[in-house]
Each structure stands twice: as C-alpha cells, then as structure tokens.
Amino acid sequence: MDRSEALAALTAPGRPYELEEVELYGRTCRAFRNAPPTLRDLFDQSRSDLPFIVYEDQRLSFEEAWAEACRLGRLLAEQCDVQKGDRVAISMRNYPEWILGFMATTSIGGIAVAMNALWQPDELAYGLEDSGAKVFLADEERLERFARRADAFPDLRVLAVRADELYGVAARPLGAALANLPACGMPEVAIHPNDDATIFYTSGSTGHPKGVVSCQRNIITALLSWELDAHAAAFRRGRELAVPAEQPATLLAVPLFHATGSHAVYLSSYRTQRRIVCMYKWDVEHAALLIERERVTSVVAPAAMTGDLVTAAERTKRDLSSLATVGGGGAPRAPAQVRGIDRAFRKAAPNTGWGMTETNAIGTGIAGREYLEHPESSGRCSAVLELRIVDETGKELPTGERGELLVRGTSVVRGYWNRPDANAESFVDGWLRTGDVAYLDEEGFLTIVDRIKDLVIRGGENIGCGAVEAALLEHPDVAEAAVYGVPDERLGEEVGATLYVHGSLGEEDLRTFLEPRLARFEIPRYLRFAREPLPRTASGKILKRQLREEALGDADLE
C-alpha cells in the first residue's frame, strides 16, 4: 500500500481521522471531523494521573497541570481582567510555568503571545507594544531586561516567575498570587474553533519580527496531522500503530517560543500521554543523562543539537537505547548526519519535516527508511495541506522544476498581527508564499534548495538580515551594511556582515553597541570592514551575493 492509499483509508467516513470540508478565513479547507474543537478541550480530555511535566526535581501529572492551569486561569480572568481576545505575553526559559501559562490563557479565550526569550530590551518592548499585551508572564532574566523599558508600559500587569529580584518592576510573584487561590475550575468562556489562540513572532527579511496569528483550529489540525502521518506509516506496513508498553517520553531540547517546541514537542504530548522532560538550557552531557534516567523515547531538535547527540551516542557511556525517534526541524540536515543517526542509535529512526510558524509547524514529513533513501528531502505533503511550485509570474511549474514554494490548507494562519502590508505580500488567493526555492519530484517528495527571503537560519533560528542591517546602521560610524549567511558545520549558518565604516571602528566596540539592540544569536559572528562604499547594481541595490562570495574566500572564515 502506498502513502496516498493509506491516507485515503484512514481519513474515510467513519474512521477516527475522517476529514471534512470546513470554512476557514473565507476558504474551504480539509479538517478532522473528530478533532477536539479547541485547545481547552484538548487539555481537558487529556487529564490523567500519568506524569506530564518533569523539570529537575519537580513533577506534575496531566491532572495536576490542568488543576494548576485552572487556578492561573482564574487569576488571569478575575484579578488581571483578561477577557476573550486579550493578549497574555509569556517570556521565560522552558519552565513548567510556560506550559501552565499557555494552558490557562488559551483555555479562557485569551491569546498566548510566545515571546522570544533571547530578545533584548528593545525587542522585548517592541513585542509587548505590538501585541498590545495586557499581562506579562516573565522569569527573572526577562524581568531584568524589561525593567529598562518598564516606564513605557504603566498599565501592563506583570507576573514574575521564579524571580528572587524584581529590578524595580511593579511585578507580582506568581507563586504568591496562586498560593492565595483555592482549587477551582477553569472560568467558563465560549470559544470557537476559528477564534485566535496564539501569536508567535517570526523574523522577516526586513524590519521588526512579525506576529503570526493562529486560531484554535489551525493548531489542533497540525497536531492531528502528525498523528495521522504516524498511523499511515504503520498502516502501510500492514498493522495498527502500536500502543507503547511504557509511557513515552520526549526531551524538550528547543525553546517553547518556537513552533517546533510548542507544537511538535509540547502540544503533541497531550493525546499521546507523553511525558515532557524539560531542560534549563541545552547541554549535550546533561541531555544524555536525562535520556538515560527518564527513558526518553524521542527528541526533536535542530541539526546542531542532533549532531551533538550523535557524537554523544558514539562517545558517552550513557545508555541511550530508549530513543526510538530523533526528529529535526528548522533547517535541513546534512545527508551525513541522517546516516549518522541511523548508525549511532540502536533503534532510533531519523525523521524531519518542513514547516513554518505560518503553517503551525506542519507541511511535509519524512522518516525512517524513506528518509535514509531521500536524505536531502523534507518529505511529502500533509493530508490537510496543498503544495505548489511557481515561477516569478505565479505560473505553476511541472514536476522537477525549481521555483517558489506555495502552501495552503487548514493549518495556514490568517495572517500577521497588525501587518496588512506583510499580508498583502505573503498571501495570494489563499496561498502562502513561503520564500523558499524548492522542487517536487515524481513521488511527491519536496526538496528545499534555496531561499528567496533575505534570511539567515542559525541553528533553527530565523534571522532577518534587514533587521540586523538596521541595527548596524544605527552606529554613527557605519555608513553601509550588508548581512548574509556564512556556512557553519554545526549550526547550518552563522551571521556575517560587510560594513563600509568611517573612522577606526573595531569589532569589540561594535558588538558592545549591538548588545542592547539585538539578541545574542543575531549579532554577526563574522565582520568585514570596507574603507570604500559597497558595490551596487545599476538600480542602487548592494551586491550582497558578491560580498558574501568575497567573505567566503576570506581565510578568517575557514
């Protein structure tokens, strides 16, 4: 049985993954008839006494997490006046409180704003202002950065998480606030599947990050799409998807403010009753310890982290035999790493996929033997989406020809928060322009080969070259700036820049200047200084490709 036959059988009328046509954002889409209508339903239906969140010595069951989220939901609704459609910004490390805050916000009809925890004060202030957040849930590190801009947000309700110091911010410690609340149910709010649920910020090719707005149906559809793919893979082998003898466990190795972390790792764990093992920060030795101790069965992480795990598996004395899948996302893996995963782990199958924040992390997927046979591919299309490859005029191209990848379907968002200009540029007749150059082969496998958008993808982080250039140009001695990606074996790409400068500006001074303006991962690792204007086209555009090629020929980058 091929994949299309398996999907047709599993989504037929009367089957658990039956598909039906629904109206979403003025377009007709395929959705799962038997899906939980909302995230609140997903959380409520998944309550059990099985362990859910593991963080250091703290453990919460699914039932306990729901009970804590109910108390937090009551706090937000009754003491912070969060009503349906209000935004609650969450900015912290991967603490249990991130998950509880997300559950509470989306269960009372609020919109959870997943703030990039690496943002510096200016970026943090932008996200809060752009989203119009009513409440800010932040840990101590984020509070310290927010304190430098707090005067601009006199009406913002701030709840401090695991903070010994408040840095002068009028913040209320979350633990103390919840301690005064008795056990209670979640506040009753009528939520529709098409209501907005989240805002995730993604770096565009120019200017500030864009807030990607997803509704409840967008997210739920993405979660069940992954389930369907797993069942289809088993169905093709002539059997039902096996119920695991032990509770599965996944390592939360990527930030929850990424769609990969929130969707593929966290939210996908409810219906599978999967235990989530959280890490304070990525450390491969600690990751190996947690995999062994917690009998972790799956890891989803960018290529750099999975590369670390392959090395650890080959060198460590830790028992990593519990791993059954090692997934990826954010950027393609090198074929050698795909084979390395198969070689290094006793039974773990490699898998990956292509998706965007704008598609709620789904798009295509590939795993196991097919991935080993097509290591450059990102897989085949989800059953609830459609793909198209077009040329510069928008004409659809035949199989095998390269062009821009377009996608549409039920997990594709309605657009960007407060950005009609970006919506007009990115959405055409219901299709989302991805900015990726790709092709589809005869079997439907997608391969991403380049980017149209001016982005650097560093370890799965999208970095807008225009935003970095804008920060560089704020320095009075920088007259012109060109930012580009420099290949990196571990992270995929690092940020490089060529600058036309006045005076005797040095690298150390420039990086110090950039620290409050850019997240650490956005600050260029490689800097080249020119003493004359940068080369331009006849129309005045900087010849960035030429500058990048010159930089790659520089011995300092080797």
C-alpha positions as CSV (number, residue, x, y, z in Angstrom):
1,M,0.0,0.0,0.0
2,D,1.4,3.4,-0.9
3,R,1.0,6.5,1.2
4,S,-1.9,8.0,-0.6
5,E,-3.9,4.8,-0.3
6,A,-3.1,4.6,3.5
7,L,-4.2,8.2,4.0
8,A,-7.4,7.7,2.0
9,A,-8.3,4.6,4.1
10,L,-7.5,6.4,7.4
11,T,-9.5,9.5,6.6
12,A,-12.5,7.8,5.1
13,P,-16.0,8.4,6.6
14,G,-16.4,6.7,10.0
15,R,-12.7,6.5,10.7
16,P,-11.1,8.4,13.7
17,Y,-9.2,10.7,11.3
18,E,-12.1,11.3,9.0
19,L,-11.7,14.5,7.0
20,E,-14.5,17.0,6.3
21,E,-14.6,20.3,4.5
22,V,-14.9,23.5,6.6
23,E,-14.8,27.2,6.0
24,L,-11.8,29.0,7.5
25,Y,-10.8,32.6,6.7
26,G,-13.1,32.6,3.7
27,R,-11.7,29.5,2.1
28,T,-12.7,25.8,2.1
29,C,-10.3,23.5,3.8
30,R,-10.0,19.9,4.9
31,A,-10.2,19.4,8.7
32,F,-10.6,16.5,11.1
33,R,-14.2,15.8,11.9
34,N,-13.4,14.1,15.3
35,A,-10.8,16.6,16.5
36,P,-11.1,18.4,19.8
37,P,-12.8,21.7,18.9
38,T,-10.4,23.9,20.9
39,L,-7.2,23.7,22.9
40,R,-9.2,23.8,26.1
41,D,-11.0,20.6,25.0
42,L,-7.6,19.1,24.2
43,F,-6.3,19.8,27.7
44,D,-9.4,18.7,29.5
45,Q,-9.8,15.5,27.5
46,S,-6.2,14.5,28.3
47,R,-6.4,14.6,32.1
48,S,-4.8,11.6,33.8
49,D,-2.6,10.7,36.7
50,L,0.3,9.9,34.4
51,P,3.4,12.2,34.8
52,F,3.3,15.0,32.3
53,I,6.0,17.7,33.1
54,V,9.4,16.8,34.5
55,Y,11.7,19.7,35.4
56,E,14.7,19.0,37.7
57,D,13.0,17.7,40.9
58,Q,9.5,18.9,40.0
59,R,6.9,16.6,38.5
60,L,3.3,17.3,37.5
61,S,0.8,14.8,36.2
62,F,-1.6,15.7,33.4
63,E,-4.3,16.2,36.1
64,E,-2.1,18.3,38.3
65,A,-1.1,20.5,35.4
66,W,-4.7,21.1,34.5
67,A,-5.5,22.0,38.1
68,E,-2.7,24.5,38.3
69,A,-3.7,25.9,34.9
70,C,-7.3,26.3,36.2
71,R,-6.0,28.4,39.2
72,L,-3.9,30.5,36.9
73,G,-6.8,30.9,34.5
74,R,-8.9,32.2,37.4
75,L,-6.1,34.6,38.4
76,L,-5.9,36.0,34.9
77,A,-9.6,36.3,34.4
78,E,-10.6,37.7,37.9
79,Q,-7.6,39.6,39.0
80,C,-5.9,40.6,35.8
81,D,-9.2,41.2,33.8
82,V,-8.1,39.0,30.9
83,Q,-11.1,38.7,28.6
84,K,-11.6,36.8,25.4
85,G,-9.2,38.1,22.7
86,D,-6.8,39.8,25.3
87,R,-3.2,39.0,24.9
88,V,-1.0,37.4,27.6
89,A,2.7,37.6,26.8
90,I,4.9,34.7,28.0
91,S,8.7,35.2,28.1
92,M,10.9,32.8,30.1
93,R,13.0,29.7,29.9
94,N,11.3,26.3,29.4
95,Y,9.9,26.3,32.9
96,P,6.7,24.4,33.8
97,E,5.1,27.9,34.2
98,W,5.4,28.5,30.5
99,I,3.2,25.5,29.8
100,L,0.7,26.4,32.6
101,G,0.5,30.0,31.3
102,F,-0.2,28.8,27.8
103,M,-2.9,26.4,29.0
104,A,-4.6,29.0,31.2
105,T,-4.5,31.7,28.5
106,T,-5.9,29.7,25.6
107,S,-8.5,28.0,27.8
108,I,-10.1,31.3,28.8
109,G,-10.2,32.6,25.3
110,G,-7.1,34.8,25.6
111,I,-4.3,34.9,23.0
112,A,-1.0,33.5,24.2
113,V,1.9,35.6,22.9
114,A,5.0,33.4,22.7
115,M,7.9,35.9,23.2
116,N,11.4,35.1,22.1
117,A,13.3,34.6,25.3
118,L,16.5,35.7,23.7
119,W,15.2,39.2,22.8
120,Q,17.0,42.1,24.3
121,P,15.2,45.1,25.9
122,D,14.3,47.0,22.7
123,E,13.0,43.8,21.0
124,L,11.1,42.8,24.1
125,A,9.4,46.2,24.3
126,Y,8.5,46.0,20.6
127,G,6.8,42.7,21.1
128,L,4.8,43.9,24.1
129,E,3.7,47.1,22.4
130,D,3.0,45.4,19.0
131,S,0.8,42.6,20.6
132,G,-0.9,45.0,23.0
133,A,-0.4,42.6,25.8
134,K,-2.5,43.0,28.9
135,V,-0.4,40.6,31.1
136,F,3.3,39.8,31.0
137,L,4.4,36.4,32.5
138,A,8.2,36.6,32.8
139,D,11.1,35.0,34.7
140,E,13.9,36.9,36.4
141,E,16.2,37.2,33.3
142,R,13.3,38.7,31.2
143,L,12.3,41.0,34.1
144,E,15.8,42.5,34.2
145,R,15.6,43.3,30.5
146,F,12.0,44.6,30.8
147,A,13.0,46.9,33.7
148,R,14.9,49.1,31.3
149,R,11.7,49.8,29.3
150,A,9.1,49.3,32.0
151,D,8.2,53.0,32.1
152,A,6.6,52.7,28.7
153,F,4.1,50.1,30.0
154,P,2.4,51.6,33.1
155,D,-0.8,49.6,32.7
156,L,0.8,46.2,32.0
157,R,0.1,43.6,34.6
158,V,3.4,41.7,35.3
159,L,3.5,38.3,36.9
160,A,7.1,37.2,38.0
161,V,8.1,33.6,37.6
162,R,10.9,32.1,39.8
163,A,12.3,35.6,40.4
164,D,14.3,36.5,43.6
165,E,14.8,40.1,42.3
166,L,12.2,42.2,40.6
167,Y,14.5,45.0,39.5
168,G,12.1,47.8,40.5
169,V,9.3,46.4,38.3
170,A,5.8,46.6,39.8
171,A,5.5,42.8,39.4
172,R,3.5,40.3,41.4
173,P,5.3,37.0,42.2
174,L,3.2,34.3,40.5
175,G,3.8,31.7,43.3
176,A,2.4,34.1,45.9
177,A,-0.5,35.1,43.8
178,L,-1.5,31.4,43.2
179,A,-1.0,30.5,46.8
180,N,-4.0,32.6,47.8
181,L,-6.2,30.9,45.3
182,P,-8.1,27.7,46.3
183,A,-8.6,24.8,43.9
184,C,-11.1,25.7,41.2
185,G,-12.4,25.0,37.8
186,M,-11.4,26.9,34.6
187,P,-13.5,30.0,34.1
188,E,-16.3,29.4,31.6
189,V,-15.8,31.1,28.3
190,A,-17.4,30.3,24.9
191,I,-14.5,29.6,22.5
192,H,-15.0,28.8,18.8
193,P,-12.5,26.7,16.7
194,N,-11.8,29.7,14.5
195,D,-11.1,32.1,17.4
196,D,-7.5,33.5,17.6
197,A,-5.4,31.5,20.1
198,T,-1.7,32.4,19.7
199,I,0.8,34.9,18.4
200,F,4.3,33.6,17.6
201,Y,6.9,36.1,16.4
202,T,9.0,35.2,13.4
203,S,11.8,37.2,11.8
204,G,11.1,38.6,8.4
205,S,13.6,39.6,5.8
206,T,13.2,43.3,6.7
207,G,12.3,45.3,9.8
208,H,10.8,44.1,13.0
209,P,9.6,40.5,13.7
210,K,6.1,39.7,12.5
211,G,3.4,38.4,14.8
212,V,1.9,35.2,13.3
213,V,-1.7,34.8,14.4
214,S,-3.1,31.2,14.7
215,C,-6.6,30.2,15.6
216,Q,-7.6,27.2,17.7
217,R,-8.4,25.1,14.5
218,N,-5.1,25.9,12.9
219,I,-3.2,24.4,15.9
220,I,-5.4,21.4,16.5
221,T,-5.3,20.4,12.9
222,A,-1.5,20.5,12.9
223,L,-1.4,18.2,15.9
224,L,-3.7,15.6,14.4
225,S,-1.8,15.8,11.1
226,W,1.3,14.4,12.8
227,E,-0.8,11.7,14.4
228,L,-2.3,10.8,11.0
229,D,1.2,10.5,9.5
230,A,2.3,8.2,12.2
231,H,-0.8,6.0,11.8
232,A,-0.3,6.0,8.0
233,A,3.3,4.8,8.3
234,A,2.1,1.8,10.4
235,F,-0.9,1.2,8.2
236,R,1.4,0.9,5.1
237,R,3.3,-1.9,6.9
238,G,0.0,-3.7,7.4
239,R,-0.6,-3.0,11.1
240,E,-2.1,-0.6,13.5
241,L,0.1,1.9,15.4
242,A,1.3,0.0,18.4
243,V,0.4,1.2,21.9
244,P,3.7,1.5,23.8
245,A,4.2,-0.8,26.7
246,E,5.7,2.1,28.8
247,Q,4.7,5.7,28.8
248,P,6.6,7.6,26.0
249,A,8.8,10.5,27.0
250,T,10.2,13.3,25.0
251,L,13.2,15.7,25.7
252,L,12.2,19.3,25.5
253,A,15.5,20.5,24.0
254,V,14.3,23.5,22.0
255,P,12.5,26.7,23.2
256,L,8.8,26.7,23.7
257,F,8.6,30.0,21.9
258,H,9.3,28.2,18.7
259,A,6.5,26.3,16.9
260,T,8.7,23.2,16.9
261,G,9.0,23.3,20.7
262,S,5.4,24.3,21.4
263,H,3.7,22.2,18.8
264,A,5.9,19.2,17.8
265,V,7.1,18.6,21.4
266,Y,4.7,20.1,23.9
267,L,1.2,20.2,22.4
268,S,1.7,16.8,20.7
269,S,2.2,15.2,24.0
270,Y,-1.4,15.5,25.3
271,R,-3.2,12.9,23.2
272,T,-0.2,10.5,23.3
273,Q,0.1,11.0,27.1
274,R,3.7,11.6,26.6
275,R,6.0,12.8,29.4
276,I,7.9,16.0,28.7
277,V,11.4,16.2,30.2
278,C,12.4,19.9,30.3
279,M,16.0,21.3,30.3
280,Y,17.1,24.7,31.7
281,K,19.4,25.1,28.7
282,W,20.9,22.8,26.0
283,D,23.8,20.8,27.3
284,V,24.5,17.6,25.5
285,E,26.0,15.8,28.5
286,H,23.0,16.7,30.6
287,A,20.7,15.7,27.8
288,A,22.4,12.2,27.6
289,L,21.9,11.9,31.4
290,L,18.2,12.8,31.1
291,I,17.6,10.4,28.2
292,E,19.1,7.6,30.2
293,R,17.4,8.5,33.6
294,E,13.9,9.2,32.2
295,R,14.0,6.6,29.4
296,V,13.3,9.3,26.8
297,T,11.9,7.8,23.6
298,S,12.0,10.9,21.3
299,V,14.0,14.0,20.7
300,V,13.1,16.8,18.2
301,A,15.8,19.4,17.7
302,P,17.7,21.4,15.1
303,A,20.6,19.8,13.2
304,A,23.2,21.3,15.5
305,M,21.7,19.6,18.6
306,T,21.0,16.3,17.0
307,G,24.6,16.3,15.7
308,D,25.7,16.8,19.3
309,L,23.6,13.7,20.3
310,V,25.1,11.6,17.5
311,T,28.6,12.5,18.8
312,A,27.5,11.8,22.4
313,A,26.0,8.4,21.4
314,E,29.2,7.4,19.9
315,R,31.4,8.5,22.8
316,T,29.3,8.5,26.0
317,K,28.9,5.6,28.4
318,R,25.3,6.6,28.9
319,D,22.6,4.2,27.8
320,L,20.6,6.0,25.1
321,S,18.9,2.8,23.8
322,S,15.4,4.1,24.8
323,L,15.4,6.6,21.9
324,A,13.0,5.5,19.2
325,T,13.0,8.7,17.1
326,V,15.4,11.6,16.6
327,G,13.5,14.3,14.8
328,G,14.6,17.6,13.3
329,G,13.3,20.9,12.0
330,G,14.2,24.5,11.4
331,A,16.7,23.7,8.6
332,P,17.6,20.6,6.6
333,R,20.2,18.2,7.9
334,A,23.2,17.2,6.0
335,P,22.8,13.7,4.5
336,A,25.8,12.5,6.5
337,Q,24.0,13.4,9.8
338,V,20.9,11.5,8.7
339,R,23.0,8.4,8.2
340,G,24.9,9.2,11.4
341,I,21.6,9.0,13.4
342,D,20.8,5.6,11.9
343,R,24.4,4.4,12.8
344,A,24.7,5.9,16.3
345,F,21.5,4.8,17.9
346,R,20.4,1.2,18.3
347,K,16.8,1.6,17.3
348,A,16.1,5.3,16.8
349,A,14.8,6.2,13.4
350,P,15.7,9.7,12.0
351,N,12.8,11.9,10.9
352,T,12.4,15.5,9.8
353,G,9.9,17.8,8.0
354,W,9.4,21.2,6.5
355,G,7.0,23.7,8.1
356,M,6.8,27.3,9.1
357,T,5.4,29.3,12.0
358,E,2.8,30.4,9.5
359,T,1.8,26.7,8.9
360,N,1.9,25.8,12.6
361,A,5.0,23.8,12.0
362,I,3.5,21.2,9.6
363,G,4.0,21.0,5.9
364,T,5.9,17.9,4.9
365,G,7.4,14.9,6.7
366,I,9.7,12.0,6.2
367,A,11.0,9.3,8.5
368,G,12.9,6.0,8.8
369,R,13.9,4.1,5.7
370,E,12.4,6.7,3.3
371,Y,14.5,9.4,5.0
372,L,17.6,7.4,4.6
373,E,16.8,6.8,0.9
374,H,16.0,10.6,0.4
375,P,18.2,12.4,2.9
376,E,18.1,15.7,1.0
377,S,14.3,15.7,1.0
378,S,11.9,17.2,3.6
379,G,9.2,14.6,2.8
380,R,5.7,14.6,1.4
381,C,2.8,16.9,1.9
382,S,0.4,16.7,4.9
383,A,-3.1,15.4,4.1
384,V,-4.6,18.8,5.2
385,L,-2.3,20.9,3.0
386,E,-1.5,21.5,-0.7
387,L,1.8,22.5,-2.2
388,R,2.6,24.3,-5.4
389,I,5.8,25.3,-7.1
390,V,5.6,28.5,-9.2
391,D,7.8,30.8,-11.3
392,E,8.3,34.6,-10.9
393,T,4.9,35.2,-12.7
394,G,3.0,32.8,-10.4
395,K,2.6,30.1,-13.1
396,E,2.7,26.6,-11.7
397,L,5.8,24.7,-12.7
398,P,6.0,21.0,-13.7
399,T,7.5,18.2,-11.6
400,G,11.2,18.6,-11.0
401,E,11.5,22.3,-11.9
402,R,12.6,24.8,-9.2
403,G,10.6,27.7,-8.2
404,E,9.0,29.3,-5.1
405,L,7.1,27.0,-2.8
406,L,3.5,28.0,-2.0
407,V,1.3,26.3,0.5
408,R,-2.4,26.4,1.6
409,G,-4.7,24.5,3.9
410,T,-6.2,24.2,7.3
411,S,-3.1,24.9,9.4
412,V,-2.1,28.0,7.5
413,V,-2.7,31.1,9.5
414,R,-5.0,34.0,8.7
415,G,-2.1,36.4,8.6
416,Y,0.2,38.7,10.6
417,W,-0.8,40.8,13.6
418,N,-1.2,44.5,12.6
419,R,0.6,43.9,9.3
420,P,-1.7,44.4,6.3
421,D,1.4,45.1,4.2
422,A,3.0,41.8,5.1
423,N,-0.3,40.0,4.5
424,A,-0.6,41.5,1.0
425,E,2.9,40.4,0.2
426,S,2.7,36.9,1.6
427,F,-0.8,35.7,0.9
428,V,-2.0,35.4,-2.7
429,D,-5.5,33.9,-3.5
430,G,-5.4,31.8,-0.3
431,W,-1.8,30.6,-1.0
432,L,1.1,31.4,1.4
433,R,4.3,32.4,-0.3
434,T,7.0,30.7,1.7
435,G,10.1,32.5,0.2
436,D,11.7,29.0,-0.2
437,V,13.0,27.8,-3.6
438,A,12.1,24.1,-3.9
439,Y,11.0,21.4,-6.3
440,L,8.8,18.3,-6.1
441,D,9.8,15.0,-7.6
442,E,7.6,12.4,-9.3
443,E,6.9,10.7,-5.9
444,G,5.8,14.0,-4.3
445,F,9.0,14.4,-2.2
446,L,9.8,18.1,-1.5
447,T,13.4,19.3,-1.6
448,I,14.3,22.8,-0.4
449,V,17.3,24.2,-2.3
450,D,17.5,27.9,-1.6
451,R,15.8,31.0,-0.1
452,I,14.2,34.0,-1.8
453,K,13.7,35.8,1.5
454,D,16.8,37.6,2.9
455,L,17.2,35.3,6.0
456,V,19.9,33.5,7.8
457,I,18.9,30.3,9.6
458,R,21.2,29.7,12.5
459,G,20.5,26.6,14.4
460,G,16.8,26.8,13.5
461,E,16.5,30.5,14.4
462,N,15.3,32.7,11.5
463,I,17.4,35.9,11.5
464,G,16.2,38.7,9.3
465,C,19.1,40.3,7.5
466,G,17.3,43.6,7.2
467,A,16.8,43.9,10.9
468,V,20.5,43.2,11.6
469,E,21.5,45.7,9.0
470,A,19.2,48.3,10.5
471,A,20.8,47.8,13.9
472,L,24.3,48.1,12.4
473,L,23.3,51.3,10.6
474,E,22.3,52.9,13.9
475,H,26.0,53.2,14.8
476,P,27.2,56.7,13.6
477,D,30.4,55.2,12.1
478,V,28.6,52.6,9.9
479,A,27.7,54.1,6.5
480,E,26.6,50.9,4.7
481,A,25.9,47.4,5.8
482,A,25.3,44.0,4.1
483,V,24.3,41.0,6.2
484,Y,24.4,37.4,4.8
485,G,24.7,33.8,5.9
486,V,28.1,32.1,6.3
487,P,28.0,28.2,6.2
488,D,28.7,26.6,9.6
489,E,29.1,22.9,10.1
490,R,27.3,22.7,13.5
491,L,24.6,25.5,13.2
492,G,24.0,25.4,9.4
493,E,24.7,29.1,9.1
494,E,26.3,31.9,11.1
495,V,25.7,35.6,10.6
496,G,28.2,37.5,8.6
497,A,28.4,41.2,7.6
498,T,30.4,43.5,5.4
499,L,30.4,47.2,6.5
500,Y,31.5,50.4,5.0
501,V,32.7,52.4,8.0
502,H,34.1,55.8,8.9
503,G,36.9,56.2,11.4
504,S,38.5,53.4,13.3
505,L,35.5,51.4,14.5
506,G,36.6,48.0,15.9
507,E,34.8,44.7,16.2
508,E,34.6,44.7,20.0
509,D,33.2,48.2,20.2
510,L,30.6,47.4,17.5
511,R,29.4,44.2,19.3
512,T,29.1,46.1,22.5
513,F,27.0,48.7,20.7
514,L,24.7,45.9,19.3
515,E,24.2,44.0,22.6
516,P,21.1,46.0,23.7
517,R,19.7,46.2,20.2
518,L,19.9,42.5,19.0
519,A,19.6,39.1,20.6
520,R,23.0,37.4,21.0
521,F,22.3,35.0,18.2
522,E,21.6,37.9,15.8
523,I,24.9,39.7,16.4
524,P,27.3,38.9,13.4
525,R,30.0,36.4,14.2
526,Y,31.9,37.4,11.2
527,L,32.6,41.1,10.4
528,R,34.5,42.6,7.4
529,F,35.2,46.3,7.2
530,A,35.5,48.2,3.9
531,R,37.0,51.6,3.5
532,E,35.0,52.5,0.4
533,P,31.4,52.3,-0.5
534,L,30.0,48.8,-1.0
535,P,29.4,47.7,-4.6
536,R,25.9,48.2,-6.0
537,T,23.8,47.4,-9.0
538,A,22.8,50.0,-11.6
539,S,19.5,50.4,-9.7
540,G,21.3,51.1,-6.4
541,K,21.0,47.7,-4.6
542,I,24.0,46.4,-2.7
543,L,25.6,43.4,-4.4
544,K,25.1,41.2,-1.4
545,R,25.9,38.0,-3.2
546,Q,29.2,39.3,-4.4
547,L,30.1,40.4,-0.9
548,R,29.2,37.0,0.5
549,E,31.3,35.3,-2.0
550,E,34.2,37.6,-1.2
551,A,33.7,36.8,2.5
552,L,33.6,33.1,2.0
553,G,37.0,33.4,0.3
554,D,38.4,35.1,3.4
555,A,40.8,32.8,5.2
556,D,39.4,34.1,8.6
557,L,36.1,32.3,7.8
558,E,37.7,28.9,7.2
